[in-house]
Amino acid sequence: GEVSRVLPYLPAISGLFSLEANYKQSEKTMQVSAETTIGRFFYGDTRIGNLGLGVTWLPDGSTHYLDTYITNEGEEIMTANGNYNTSDDALDISAVLEHFPLYVTNAFIPVEVLELSGDIDGNVAIKGTTARPQVEGELGMHDVNIQSHIYGVHFKLDEHPLQITNSRLSFNKYAIYSTVSADNTFIVDGYVDFSNLSASNANLTLTANNYPLLNVRKSTI
């Protein structure tokens, strides 16, 4: 059925919603799995696409196993699996992004303020506890552009992968290019450390020279 009719208190959205769920239980085990799709999904006037979500949950004592995926237009764009132990707050989770399309986020941002394009690839492994996660992985931007019509600027992000080591995101002279002036580059160097979520810290150096942050014509009003 239409999403707006099933969930009337959500913002203006439309699409065709379907859900299939399975529950299995034996003397010692239990398993719950569900698959849902939203076809021709629109958020307001912005098309998000044909989305799918699959989740499998298998509890075993204090350990909970989870396997999930997200699809867009029939292609997997994200998978995640792992387990969480509630008795000692232990995490062991892996996630993979496969050409995750950033245009999906445009539905939730005013288009005149910000518009994203391109996609992200990457992988993340999370261990440790919820208070002190140990995160490893990398994130790669592919033809990622950020455009702001209201401010008259257009940026392109560097394509060299961002590394995450020991819960520290390293930028390693990461470049943000301006299409207004191709000769000038905004460089981000340093790191953000989130190994302790209650006391995260950053050490960043930002370098730019005559970099065009705004390109708005003077109003005639």
C-alpha positions in Angstrom: 0.0 0.0 0.0 1.0 3.7 0.0 3.4 4.6 2.7 1.6 7.8 3.5 -1.6 5.9 4.3 0.2 3.3 6.5 2.2 5.9 8.5 0.0 9.0 8.4 2.1 11.0 10.9 5.3 11.0 8.8 6.1 14.0 6.5 4.7 14.0 3.0 6.0 10.8 1.4 4.7 8.4 -1.2 5.5 5.0 -2.5 4.4 1.4 -2.5 5.2 -0.5 0.7 5.5 -4.3 1.0 6.7 -6.4 3.9 7.5 -10.1 4.5 8.5 -11.4 7.9 9.3 -14.9 9.2 9.6 -16.2 12.7 11.2 -19.5 13.6 11.6 -21.0 17.0 12.8 -24.3 18.4 13.5 -25.5 21.9 16.9 -23.8 21.9 16.9 -21.2 19.2 14.8 -18.4 17.8 15.2 -16.5 14.5 13.3 -13.4 13.2 13.8 -12.2 9.6 12.1 -9.5 7.6 12.3 -8.0 4.1 10.6 -4.8 3.1 10.6 -2.7 -0.1 9.4 0.8 -0.9 8.8 1.2 -4.6 8.7 4.6 -6.3 9.7 6.2 -3.1 9.2 10.0 -3.0 9.9 12.3 -0.1 8.0 15.5 -0.9 8.8 16.2 -4.6 12.2 14.4 -4.5 12.5 10.9 -5.8 14.6 8.6 -3.6 14.2 5.5 -5.7 13.2 1.8 -5.2 14.5 0.9 -1.7 14.8 -2.5 0.0 15.8 -3.5 3.5 16.5 -7.0 4.8 17.1 -7.9 8.5 17.8 -11.2 10.2 18.1 -11.4 14.0 19.2 -14.4 15.9 19.4 -14.2 19.7 21.5 -16.7 21.6 21.6 -16.1 25.3 23.1 -12.7 25.9 24.6 -12.6 22.4 22.5 -11.1 19.6 23.5 -11.9 15.9 22.4 -9.5 13.2 22.6 -9.6 9.4 21.2 -6.8 7.3 21.3 -5.2 3.9 20.0 -2.2 2.0 19.3 -2.1 -1.7 18.6 0.7 -4.2 17.2 0.0 -7.6 17.8 -3.7 -7.0 21.5 -3.3 -6.2 23.0 -3.8 -2.7 24.4 -0.5 -1.5 25.1 -1.5 2.1 25.5 -4.7 4.1 26.2 -5.1 7.8 26.5 -8.1 10.0 27.9 -9.0 13.4 26.9 -9.5 17.0 26.4 -7.7 20.3 26.8 -9.2 23.8 24.6 -7.5 26.3 26.3 -9.1 29.4 29.7 -7.4 28.7 28.6 -4.7 26.2 30.8 -6.3 23.5 30.5 -5.3 19.9 31.7 -7.1 16.8 30.2 -5.6 13.7 31.3 -5.2 10.1 29.6 -2.9 7.4 30.3 -2.4 3.7 29.2 0.5 1.5 29.0 -0.3 -2.2 28.4 2.7 -4.4 26.1 4.2 -1.7 24.3 7.0 -3.7 24.5 10.4 -2.0 21.5 11.8 -4.0 19.3 9.9 -1.5 20.2 12.4 1.2 19.0 15.3 -1.0 15.4 14.5 -0.1 16.1 15.6 3.5 18.0 18.8 2.6 16.4 21.9 1.0 17.7 21.7 -2.6 18.4 25.5 -2.8 20.7 25.2 0.2 22.7 22.0 -0.6 22.7 19.3 -3.2 24.9 16.2 -3.2 25.9 13.8 -6.0 28.3 10.9 -6.4 28.6 7.8 -4.2 30.6 6.3 -1.4 32.5 3.0 -1.1 34.0 1.7 2.1 34.2 -0.7 4.9 34.0 -0.3 8.7 34.7 -2.8 11.4 33.6 -2.0 15.0 34.7 -3.9 18.1 35.1 -3.0 21.7 32.1 -1.5 23.7 29.4 1.1 23.0 31.2 3.6 25.2 34.7 2.9 23.7 34.3 1.5 20.2 37.4 0.3 18.3 36.8 1.3 14.7 38.9 0.3 11.7 38.2 0.9 8.0 38.2 3.4 5.1 35.8 5.5 3.2 36.2 6.5 -0.5 34.4 9.2 -2.3 33.6 8.7 -6.0 32.8 11.8 -8.0 31.2 13.4 -5.0 30.1 17.0 -5.6 28.5 19.5 -3.1 26.6 22.3 -4.7 24.8 25.2 -3.1 22.6 27.2 -5.3 21.8 29.8 -2.6 25.5 30.5 -2.0 26.6 30.1 -5.6 29.3 27.5 -4.9 30.2 24.1 -6.1 32.8 21.8 -4.4 34.3 18.5 -5.4 35.7 16.1 -2.8 39.0 14.3 -3.0 38.8 10.7 -4.1 41.7 9.3 -2.0 40.2 7.1 0.8 39.8 8.4 4.3 41.5 5.9 6.7 40.0 5.0 10.1 42.6 3.4 12.4 42.1 2.8 16.2 38.9 4.9 16.0 40.9 7.8 14.5 39.7 9.3 11.2 42.8 10.6 9.4 42.4 13.2 6.6 46.0 13.2 5.4 45.9 16.4 3.4 42.4 15.8 2.1 41.5 18.2 -0.7 38.2 20.0 -1.3 38.2 21.5 -4.8 36.3 24.5 -5.9 34.8 24.4 -9.4 34.6 28.2 -9.3 38.4 28.5 -9.1 40.1 25.2 -10.0 43.5 26.6 -9.1 42.6 27.0 -5.4 42.3 24.0 -3.1 41.1 23.7 0.5 43.3 21.2 2.3 42.3 19.4 5.5 45.0 17.7 7.4 45.1 15.9 10.8 42.6 13.7 12.5 39.4 13.3 14.5 39.7 10.8 17.4 36.4 9.2 18.6 37.8 6.3 20.6 36.1 7.8 23.7 32.6 9.0 22.6 32.2 11.0 25.8 35.4 12.9 25.1 36.1 13.0 21.4 38.9 15.2 20.2 40.3 16.6 17.0 43.7 17.9 15.7 43.1 19.6 12.4 45.0 22.0 10.1 42.9 23.8 7.5 44.8 25.5 4.7 43.4 27.7 2.0 44.5 30.7 -0.1 42.0 32.9 -1.9 39.5 30.1 -1.7 36.0 31.0 -2.9 33.5 30.1 -0.1 30.7 32.3 -1.4 29.9 33.4 -4.9 26.6 35.3 -4.5 25.7 38.3 -6.6 24.6 41.5 -4.9 20.8 41.7 -4.5 19.1 44.4 -6.5 16.2 44.5 -4.1 
